[in-house]
Amino acid sequence: MNRIFLVAMFVLAFSSTAQAQMAGNAIAGRSKVAACGACHGASGNEMVIPGTAKLGGQNQNYLYKQLQDIKNGTRAVLLMTGQLNALSDQDLADIAAHYASLEEPTGAAEESALDLGQTLYRAGNANIGVAACSACHSPTGAGNNGAGYPALRGQDPAYTESQLRAFRDGTRNNDLAGVMQDNVARLNDAEIQALASYVSGLRAE
């Protein structure tokens, strides 16, 4: 928990500078997402191709970082291989701003996942060294735009589960200071599945 707190404070201290250096324009971004719609749909949340993320309403700083990481190969996303190569940093910032301006998705948690998912999300599990997810992603699952932490609420459970597994298995490692990898490493499949389902049903207060 202390490590997560320190990382969050570090990111918050520098996020405003990063934003000032590369501000996105949502209106400009609207004209740059034609290819993106083939998988994510016009709303960003249509999941035309199963397994893709819902992007509408996602935190802008998080989206911008992911686009940069995918472009430079830090994060491998097979369907997006080469898709961003011709885009500038400004293009990526505009695309991130566009999707952040759209309506966020809604979801629902399965009844069987509520108890375990809620416990892990809000309290973690001190016995195995797992911190509460809400510490970084907020009690409502809104994430933290300044720190670049993604919103989780409304996200497709299958997608969230796949990303948690990827962090746990080390096939995704573009998280700040390895916080996600460390925190998910001790979760089993049932816990990951419960978390993914639970966060999908979170709502704004």
N, C-alpha and C positions, 0 to 999 in steps of 0.2 A: 504493500500500500504506500509506504514512504517513497519507494522508487517511482511509482506512478505519479504521486503528487509532485515530486521534484521535476519529472519530465514535463508534466503539464505546465508548471510554472515557467520552465525554460522556453517552451513553445509560445506561451502567452506573451512572454517578454519580447519575442522577436517577430511574432505574427503580424503586428501592425506595420512593421517595416517592410515585410515581404509583400503585404497587400498594396502598400504605397508604390512599390516598385513595379507591380504588374496588376493593374486594375482591369477587370474584365468588363465588357460592354454587352449586356444581355441582348440588346437590339441588334448589334452587329453579329452576335453569336447565332441568332436565329437563321441567318443566311448561310451558316457554315456547318449545319448539322444534317444536311440531306442524306448523306451516307449513313449517319448514325441511326436514322429512323428505320433503316432496314432491319435492325435488330431490336431497337428500343422503342420504336413507334413515335408518333408525333408528340405524345404527351411525355415521353421519356419513361413511361411506366407500363408499357403494353407488353413487353417481353415477347416480341414476335418470334424470337428464337429462345426456346427454353434454356434456362441456366444463365441468362444475362441479368445484369443488375437493373433495378428500378432507379432511374436517375432524377426524376422530377422532384424538386424541392430539396435535393441533397445539398449539404453544405458546400459552398463555393470553393473554399480553400482546400477542402478534401478532394473535390473533383479535380481541381487544377493540379494538385500534386499527383493524383493517380494518372491523369493524362500525361504528365511529364514522365512519370516512372514507366508507363507503358511504352511511350515513344522511345525512351533511351534504353529500354530492355531491363530495367530494374524489376519491373513486374511483368511477368509473362501472361498474356491473355491471347490464346491461340486465334480467336476470331478477329482480334484487332491487330494482328501482326501486319506491319507495314501501312496500316490505315492512317497513321498520324505522321508519317515521315515527311510529308510535304508541308506540314503546318508549322507556323512559327509559335513562339511562346505567347504572343498576343492572340493568335488564333485560339490557342488552348484556353487562355484566360477568358476569352469571349464565349467559347463553348461552355465552359464551366459556369459562367454567369447566366447564360441562357437557361441551362437546366436547373440551376438554383432558383430561378425566377418562376418556375412552373409549379403547379399544384403538387403537393407531396402525396404519396400513395397511402392507402389504408390497408390494414390486414386484420387477421383474427387469429388468436392463439387457440390451439387445440386444448380441450379441457384437461386431457391427461398430462399436459406439459406445464400447467399453471403453477403447481406447488414447487416443483423442482426448479423450473425456469425462473420463477420469481425470487426464490431464495438465492440462487446463484447471481442473478442480475443485481439484486439490491443489497445482498450481504456477503456474497462470495462464499468461500469455504476456507476458514483459517486453518483447518486441520491438514489441508493439502497445499496451503500457500496460494490460494486463488483469491484475488481481490475482487470487490464488487464492480461489475461492469458499469454501474451507474456513476461511479466516480469520474469516469471520463466521458461517458455517453449520455449523461444526465438522467435524472429520475424518469423523465418522460420519453427517453430514447431520442431526444432531439440532437444529441451530439454537442459539439462545441466548435462553431465556425472559426473563432479566433485561433484556437489551438489546432485546427485542422482535423478534428475528430468527426467521423461520419455520424449522421443520423441513422438510426437502426429501425425506427418504427415504420411499419407498413412494408418493409422490405420482404421480398419473397423468401419464405423460410428455407427452401431448398438452396437458394443462392447463399444466404447467410451461413447455412450449415457447411456448404462447400468451402467457403472462405475460412471459417473457423478450423475446419480440418486441414486446409492448406497451411495455415499458420502453425498448427500443431505439428504437422508433418515436415515443415520447413520448406515446402514448395512455394510458399509465399513468404517473403521476408523483407518487405518494404515498409514495415512499421517502425516508428520512431524508437530508437534505442532497444528494439526487440521486445517492447512491452507486451504486445499481443502474443508473440511467440512464447514468452515466459509464462504468461497468465493462462494460456490455453493448453500448454504442454501437459498439464496434469489432469485435464478433463477427459472423461471417457466418451464413447460414442453416444450413449444415452443422455449424458449431460449436455453435450453439444446440440443434440437434436432438440432437447427441451428448451434450451436457451434460444435457439433460432426460432422456434415456434412462439415462445413468449414475447420476444421483442417485436415480432411482427404485429402483435395486437396492441402495443402501447399506443397511447393517444396523448395529444397535447392537453394540458390541464385547462 
